[in-house]
Amino acid sequence: CEVCGATYDPTELKNPVSAVSGATPITKESKHYFFKLGNFEPMLREWTQGDHLQAEVGRKLGEWFDSGLQDWDISRG
């Protein structure tokens, strides 16, 4: 939404049109591949404890670890 800044999935909109190109979005099936980031949490958590990160970056990463790492969609639909 250009007024409030909220984001919506195109399928949630009535008569969606691209603000950039004016095109109407289409739906199609696609395969998605995910990087199982949570599987690497112990290694990543240990790596971020070193002195090679800025303190602010380390704190932000700590927040992500504490809330649980989500799988990362690495697909190119």
C-alpha positions in Angstrom: 0.0 0.0 0.0 1.5 3.3 -1.0 -0.4 5.1 1.8 0.4 2.9 4.8 3.4 0.9 3.6 1.7 -2.5 4.1 2.6 -5.3 1.7 0.2 -7.8 0.2 0.5 -10.9 -1.9 -0.9 -10.2 -5.5 -3.5 -12.9 -5.0 -4.9 -10.9 -2.0 -5.7 -7.9 -4.2 -8.7 -7.1 -6.3 -7.7 -6.3 -9.9 -3.9 -6.2 -9.2 -1.8 -4.2 -11.6 1.9 -3.5 -11.5 2.7 0.1 -10.5 5.9 -0.2 -12.6 4.9 -1.9 -15.8 1.1 -1.8 -15.7 1.0 -5.6 -16.3 -1.5 -7.9 -14.6 0.2 -10.7 -12.6 -0.4 -14.3 -13.5 -0.2 -17.4 -11.3 1.8 -20.4 -12.2 3.2 -23.5 -10.5 6.9 -23.6 -9.7 9.3 -25.8 -7.8 10.9 -24.3 -4.7 14.2 -25.4 -3.3 15.0 -24.6 0.3 18.3 -24.2 2.2 17.7 -25.8 5.6 19.3 -23.0 7.5 18.2 -24.4 10.9 20.4 -27.5 10.3 23.4 -25.2 10.5 22.4 -23.2 13.5 24.9 -24.7 15.9 27.8 -24.0 13.6 26.6 -20.5 12.7 25.9 -19.6 16.3 29.5 -20.7 17.2 31.0 -18.8 14.3 29.2 -15.6 15.2 30.7 -15.7 18.7 34.1 -14.8 17.4 35.7 -11.3 17.3 35.3 -10.9 13.5 31.8 -9.3 13.7 30.7 -5.9 14.8 28.8 -6.0 18.1 25.6 -4.8 16.5 25.7 -7.5 13.9 26.3 -10.1 16.5 23.4 -9.0 18.6 21.0 -9.0 15.5 22.2 -12.5 14.6 21.6 -13.6 18.2 18.0 -12.4 17.9 17.5 -14.5 14.8 19.0 -17.5 16.5 16.8 -17.1 19.5 13.7 -16.9 17.4 14.7 -19.9 15.3 16.2 -19.9 11.9 13.7 -20.4 9.0 14.3 -22.4 5.9 15.6 -20.1 3.1 13.9 -20.3 -0.3 16.7 -20.3 -2.8 14.5 -20.9 -5.9 14.4 -18.8 -9.0 10.8 -19.3 -10.1 
